[in-house]
Amino acid sequence: MLESLKALLLGIIEGITEFLPISSTGHLIIAERWLGHRSDLFNIAIQAGAILAVVVIYRRRLWDLATRFFTDATARTYTLKLGVAFVVTAALGIAVKKMGFELPEEVRPIAWALLIGAIWMVVAEAIASRRAAKLGEQTEISWLTAVLVGVAQVVAGVFPGTSRSASTIFVALLAGTTSRPAATEFAFLVGIPTMFAATGYELLDVVASGQAAHENWSSLAIAFAASMVTAFVAVKWLLRYIETHNFNGFAAYRVVLAVALLALIPAV
């Protein structure tokens, strides 16, 4: 029962933090210090649950892009830009993997990434707001923005605490898209193939190594379901929130969490 509860809590943490600009990887690394380290397969499963939630939310948009790809130039261009962002992420991600990069397990670098990321978010929010006031509502995603979003995804993966969603959304806002909903949609849509590919890659590695044979499947199923449900709720809430709010509230949360972690480092 205790293991099921721990799995439930980790699934909820993943679902809430995966697409909010507060870093899911950072939160999970921190949470596992109290709830116990989990297998790669477990982490893959809860990430997959969060991805499926976003697929469900954007199902009409994805269907529209797919069915209009050959008949509508706007849909085709947008889809190709998603493809460019994904290819950039994949190429750089493979290069980072071959260099032997591994996620840190210490709290300190995560805390600093949260803090630095919060400062960057506030500055980027101010710049983006001024640009929006000057240029008006710009919803178009440029080719340069697509490339930079791809780079931002890899940077977020290398530095836990940075947040993939925060990095990609703000890169889009600073690169020319002044509309928060438009920037967020592109960041979330490009995250679907990116995270599915990363999940599939890691899953093959886990199966090949034989780790799957020792998995607690009931706990994994609980965490998967919890992640999917909470991610659905969190993303739905975020999409409504950004229509009338900026991201400074998330920056404040990151600062509070980072300061708390740095103060508690000797204890954790």
C-alpha positions as semicolon CSV with decimal commas, in nm:
position;residue;x (nm);y (nm);z (nm)
1;M;0,000;0,000;0,000
2;L;0,284;0,239;0,084
3;E;0,451;0,173;-0,251
4;S;0,124;0,242;-0,433
5;L;0,086;0,571;-0,248
6;K;0,441;0,674;-0,336
7;A;0,378;0,584;-0,700
8;L;0,056;0,785;-0,695
9;L;0,235;1,091;-0,556
10;L;0,514;1,069;-0,815
11;G;0,258;1,036;-1,095
12;I;0,074;1,344;-0,969
13;I;0,399;1,542;-0,945
14;E;0,491;1,447;-1,301
15;G;0,146;1,531;-1,434
16;I;0,135;1,872;-1,268
17;T;0,490;1,980;-1,348
18;E;0,555;1,833;-1,696
19;F;0,391;2,116;-1,890
20;L;0,390;2,395;-1,633
21;P;0,705;2,614;-1,656
22;I;0,849;2,486;-1,329
23;S;1,051;2,177;-1,438
24;S;0,915;1,824;-1,402
25;T;1,260;1,660;-1,403
26;G;1,379;1,886;-1,124
27;H;1,071;1,815;-0,913
28;L;1,096;1,440;-0,966
29;I;1,465;1,427;-0,875
30;I;1,385;1,617;-0,557
31;A;1,075;1,407;-0,478
32;E;1,263;1,080;-0,521
33;R;1,489;1,174;-0,232
34;W;1,189;1,120;-0,003
35;L;0,976;0,880;-0,204
36;G;1,254;0,652;-0,324
37;H;1,444;0,626;-0,650
38;R;1,246;0,478;-0,939
39;S;1,349;0,275;-1,240
40;D;1,398;0,427;-1,583
41;L;1,091;0,237;-1,702
42;F;0,879;0,395;-1,425
43;N;0,993;0,744;-1,522
44;I;0,928;0,668;-1,888
45;A;0,575;0,548;-1,810
46;I;0,470;0,856;-1,614
47;Q;0,612;1,081;-1,884
48;A;0,413;0,889;-2,145
49;G;0,099;0,944;-1,939
50;A;0,155;1,320;-1,943
51;I;0,217;1,316;-2,319
52;L;-0,107;1,127;-2,387
53;A;-0,299;1,390;-2,192
54;V;-0,167;1,662;-2,424
55;V;-0,250;1,451;-2,731
56;V;-0,609;1,428;-2,608
57;I;-0,629;1,803;-2,543
58;Y;-0,490;1,892;-2,887
59;R;-0,654;1,608;-3,075
60;R;-0,863;1,836;-3,298
61;R;-0,566;2,058;-3,379
62;L;-0,349;1,755;-3,461
63;W;-0,623;1,605;-3,679
64;D;-0,668;1,938;-3,858
65;L;-0,295;1,964;-3,933
66;A;-0,283;1,604;-4,055
67;T;-0,588;1,621;-4,283
68;R;-0,500;1,960;-4,432
69;F;-0,129;1,896;-4,484
70;F;-0,159;1,840;-4,861
71;T;-0,440;2,086;-4,928
72;D;-0,363;2,392;-4,714
73;A;-0,033;2,581;-4,732
74;T;-0,071;2,732;-4,385
75;A;-0,127;2,394;-4,220
76;R;0,158;2,239;-4,419
77;T;0,404;2,515;-4,328
78;Y;0,310;2,499;-3,960
79;T;0,355;2,120;-3,958
80;L;0,693;2,147;-4,130
81;K;0,804;2,400;-3,869
82;L;0,708;2,151;-3,599
83;G;0,917;1,897;-3,790
84;V;1,216;2,130;-3,804
85;A;1,201;2,192;-3,428
86;F;1,181;1,816;-3,368
87;V;1,473;1,735;-3,601
88;V;1,692;1,999;-3,433
89;T;1,603;1,855;-3,092
90;A;1,667;1,497;-3,205
91;A;2,004;1,576;-3,364
92;L;2,133;1,774;-3,068
93;G;1,982;1,528;-2,821
94;I;2,162;1,234;-2,982
95;A;2,488;1,433;-2,976
96;V;2,443;1,506;-2,604
97;K;2,363;1,139;-2,539
98;K;2,676;1,023;-2,721
99;M;2,880;1,260;-2,507
100;G;2,771;1,056;-2,206
101;F;2,556;1,319;-2,038
102;E;2,364;1,202;-1,727
103;L;2,112;1,390;-1,514
104;P;2,252;1,514;-1,182
105;E;2,113;1,366;-0,863
106;E;2,218;1,654;-0,637
107;V;1,971;1,921;-0,531
108;R;2,205;2,220;-0,556
109;P;2,232;2,243;-0,940
110;I;1,855;2,199;-0,969
111;A;1,795;2,479;-0,719
112;W;2,027;2,714;-0,906
113;A;1,863;2,626;-1,238
114;L;1,524;2,704;-1,087
115;L;1,649;3,038;-0,956
116;I;1,833;3,145;-1,271
117;G;1,540;3,030;-1,481
118;A;1,303;3,241;-1,272
119;I;1,513;3,554;-1,325
120;W;1,530;3,480;-1,697
121;M;1,152;3,431;-1,709
122;V;1,086;3,771;-1,550
123;V;1,327;3,947;-1,787
124;A;1,191;3,761;-2,089
125;E;0,832;3,833;-1,983
126;A;0,909;4,207;-1,960
127;I;1,076;4,210;-2,303
128;A;0,798;4,005;-2,460
129;S;0,531;4,232;-2,310
130;R;0,699;4,543;-2,449
131;R;0,729;4,382;-2,790
132;A;0,364;4,279;-2,782
133;A;0,260;4,635;-2,694
134;K;0,468;4,769;-2,982
135;L;0,398;4,510;-3,251
136;G;0,055;4,387;-3,151
137;E;-0,062;4,025;-3,146
138;Q;0,184;3,822;-3,354
139;T;0,076;3,457;-3,376
140;E;0,300;3,337;-3,658
141;I;0,585;3,097;-3,581
142;S;0,889;3,178;-3,794
143;W;1,141;2,922;-3,921
144;L;1,403;3,075;-3,692
145;T;1,167;3,038;-3,397
146;A;1,119;2,670;-3,484
147;V;1,497;2,613;-3,483
148;L;1,544;2,799;-3,155
149;V;1,261;2,604;-2,991
150;G;1,439;2,284;-3,090
151;V;1,762;2,408;-2,931
152;A;1,574;2,520;-2,618
153;Q;1,433;2,171;-2,567
154;V;1,782;2,023;-2,554
155;V;1,910;2,293;-2,320
156;A;1,622;2,221;-2,083
157;G;1,705;1,850;-2,094
158;V;2,069;1,912;-2,009
159;F;1,991;2,137;-1,712
160;P;1,714;1,993;-1,487
161;G;1,525;2,276;-1,321
162;T;1,529;2,485;-1,638
163;S;1,191;2,352;-1,761
164;R;1,128;2,243;-2,119
165;S;0,797;2,428;-2,141
166;A;0,941;2,752;-1,998
167;S;1,242;2,743;-2,231
168;T;1,043;2,676;-2,546
169;I;0,757;2,917;-2,470
170;F;0,987;3,209;-2,390
171;V;1,218;3,142;-2,683
172;A;0,911;3,162;-2,908
173;L;0,795;3,484;-2,738
174;L;1,138;3,646;-2,771
175;A;1,197;3,528;-3,127
176;G;0,892;3,699;-3,273
177;T;0,570;3,539;-3,153
178;T;0,414;3,790;-2,914
179;S;0,100;3,581;-2,851
180;R;0,133;3,366;-2,536
181;P;-0,135;3,117;-2,650
182;A;0,035;3,077;-2,991
183;A;0,379;3,032;-2,837
184;T;0,243;2,785;-2,583
185;E;0,058;2,582;-2,844
186;F;0,369;2,545;-3,060
187;A;0,581;2,451;-2,756
188;F;0,330;2,187;-2,649
189;L;0,274;2,045;-2,998
190;V;0,647;2,008;-3,068
191;G;0,678;1,844;-2,728
192;I;0,452;1,558;-2,839
193;P;0,684;1,398;-3,100
194;T;0,990;1,498;-2,898
195;M;0,872;1,329;-2,580
196;F;0,729;1,027;-2,761
197;A;1,063;0,977;-2,938
198;A;1,259;1,015;-2,614
199;T;1,021;0,778;-2,438
200;G;1,048;0,519;-2,715
201;Y;1,428;0,545;-2,721
202;E;1,455;0,496;-2,347
203;L;1,197;0,216;-2,348
204;L;1,394;0,015;-2,604
205;D;1,706;0,059;-2,391
206;V;1,523;-0,054;-2,076
207;V;1,373;-0,362;-2,245
208;A;1,706;-0,458;-2,401
209;S;1,882;-0,435;-2,065
210;G;1,625;-0,660;-1,897
211;Q;1,518;-0,401;-1,639
212;A;1,150;-0,446;-1,729
213;A;1,147;-0,795;-1,576
214;H;1,190;-0,651;-1,226
215;E;0,928;-0,376;-1,250
216;N;0,639;-0,334;-1,004
217;W;0,366;-0,317;-1,267
218;S;0,078;-0,226;-1,037
219;S;0,265;0,078;-0,902
220;L;0,365;0,173;-1,253
221;A;0,002;0,156;-1,372
222;I;-0,112;0,376;-1,082
223;A;0,156;0,635;-1,156
224;F;0,078;0,630;-1,530
225;A;-0,294;0,695;-1,471
226;A;-0,224;0,965;-1,212
227;S;0,019;1,140;-1,445
228;M;-0,224;1,137;-1,737
229;V;-0,519;1,271;-1,538
230;T;-0,328;1,542;-1,355
231;A;-0,145;1,652;-1,674
232;F;-0,481;1,688;-1,849
233;V;-0,613;1,909;-1,569
234;A;-0,289;2,110;-1,541
235;V;-0,263;2,184;-1,914
236;K;-0,631;2,275;-1,942
237;W;-0,587;2,515;-1,651
238;L;-0,267;2,665;-1,795
239;L;-0,425;2,733;-2,135
240;R;-0,704;2,929;-1,966
241;Y;-0,464;3,102;-1,727
242;I;-0,232;3,246;-1,993
243;E;-0,521;3,412;-2,174
244;T;-0,535;3,675;-1,898
245;H;-0,212;3,634;-1,700
246;N;0,163;3,641;-1,759
247;F;0,417;3,387;-1,633
248;N;0,557;3,589;-1,343
249;G;0,360;3,386;-1,089
250;F;0,551;3,076;-1,195
251;A;0,878;3,267;-1,165
252;A;0,788;3,360;-0,807
253;Y;0,717;2,995;-0,726
254;R;1,054;2,893;-0,870
255;V;1,233;3,152;-0,656
256;V;1,061;3,036;-0,337
257;L;1,136;2,670;-0,412
258;A;1,498;2,741;-0,508
259;V;1,565;2,943;-0,192
260;A;1,403;2,674;0,023
261;L;1,613;2,402;-0,139
262;L;1,937;2,595;-0,104
263;A;1,856;2,659;0,263
264;L;1,777;2,290;0,320
265;I;2,064;2,140;0,120
266;P;2,248;2,015;0,431
267;A;1,930;1,834;0,534
268;V;1,849;1,678;0,199
